[in-house]
Amino acid sequence: MNQQLSKALRRSKIVFMASMCVWTGLVGINNVMDYRANFQFVQHVLEMDTTFPGNPLLWRSLHWRPLQHAAYLGIIAVELLVGLLSGIAVLRMLAARDDPEKFSRAKAVGVMALALGVLLWLAGFEAIGGEYFLMWQSHTWNGQESAFRFAVLCVLGLLFLAQHE
């Protein structure tokens, strides 16, 4: 691969991670700034109060408010951590952009950020929220489409970032 293409790929990976930093940082900040409205989403999913009537799995529902807040604060913390790690990756990748070996090592923080995003949106929202708490049954409080989009972007980012320049 020629050197120009390698440099262009390194720079595009930096831009991708900067975009992830802005996006996930804004997601976390929005959840902090509009805590009450976004908490309602978590509360309704955990309480399973908009799932199909007569659902035999309602024993899974969580109505204890402190646990609901803890779950929501955990979500926010992970979102902010993904944004922070993405930002750190950008800075490290920028500093190493002209050295292929250093750049390769600098991508590690970005890989951790994206893997954490996959953990949150695939395992947390799709598996736990979507299947365990049956979020898919709710017409009002179903965040699976957004969570899927977030998870896919993280997975695609992982594949892109892991590629050798």
N, C-alpha and C positions, 0 to 999 in steps of 0.2 A: 504494500500500500504506500502511496507516495506521501511525502511529509506534509504537503498542503492539506490533503484530505484528513490526515491524522490530527492536525491542528484544528481543523474545522470541526471534527467530531468531538474533540476535547472541549472546545468552546460551546458547542451545542449542548453538551452534557452539563456544563456550568449553567447555561441559560435554563435548561430543563429544571435543574435543582433549585435555581433562583425562583422559578415559577412555582414549584412545589412549596418553597419557603413562604412565599407571599400567600398562596392559596390556603395552605393548612394553618398558617398563622392567623389569617383572617377568619377562618372557620372557628378556631379557638377563641379569638378575641370577640367575635360576634356572640358566641355562647356565653361569654362572661358579661358582655355589655347588655345583652337581652336575656339574662339568666332566667327570669320568670317564665317568659313565653316558651323558651326552648326546654326548660325543665318540664313543662306540661307534656311535651312529647315523651320524654323518658318516663314520667309518672304514668301516663296512660298505657304505654307499652308494658311496663312492669306490672301494672294492675290488671292488664288484660281485659279491661272493661269495654272494649269495642270489638272483641272477637265474636265469632258466631254464637248465637244464643244456645244455651244448654250444652256448652262445650265441656266434655268430660275431663279436660286437662286444666281446668281453672284452678286446681289445687296448686299449680305452679306459681300463681300470681303473688306478687309482693306488694303489700299495702303499708309496710312500715316506712314512714316518711324519712327517717334518718338514713335508712339503707338506700332509698331512692336518691336522696341528695348525694350520698357517697358514690353511687354508680355514676351519676351525672358529673360530679367533680372528677371522677376517674377518667371519664370520657374527655372532659375539657383538658385535663392534665396531659393525656396522651396526644391530643390534637396539638397542643402548644409544644410538646416535646418533639413531635414530628417536624413542626415548623422550625424550632430551634436547631435541631440536628441538621435539617436541610440547609439552614443558614450557615452553620459551621462547615458543612461540606462545601458550600459555595466558596467560602473564604479559603479553605484549604486547597480546593481545586484551582482557584484563581492563582494562588501563590505558586502552585506547581504546574501551571498550564504549559510551560515550555520544556518540561522535563518528563518524558513519558513514564519513567519508573516512579518518580515521586507522585505524579498524577494518579497513577494506578493505585498507589497506597492511599492517596487522599480521598478516593472514591468510597473507601470503607465506611465512613460516617454516613454518606448518602445512602449506602446499601442498608445500614441500620435504620435510618429514618424511614425509608420506603418499606422495609420489612415490618416495622412498627405500625405503619399505616395499614398494611395488609392485615396485620393482627387485629387492629381496631375495627376496620370496616368489613372485613370478611368474617373473622371469627366473632367479633363483638356484635356487629349489627346484623349481618346475614345469618350466622349460626345461632347465636344466643338470642338476639332480639327477634329475628325472623322466624326461627324454628322453635326454640325453646319457649319463648313468650308469644309465639304465634302472631307476630306483627303482620304477617302476610294476610291475615284474616280481617284486618282493620281497613276500612275505606278512608278513615280520617287520619289515623296515626301510623301509616305505613311508610317507612323510610327506606325500604329495600332497594328501590330503584336508584336513589341517590347513593346509598351505601355501595351498591354494585358498581356504579360509575366511579366512585372514589377508589374502591379496591382494584378495579381494572387499571386505572391510571397508575396506581402504585406498582402493580405487577408489570405493566408495560415499562414503567420507569426502571424497575429492577432489571428487566431484560436489557434495556438500552444501556443502563449504567454498567452492567456487568460485561458488556461486550468490550473486547480489546480494541483500542483505537488503531 
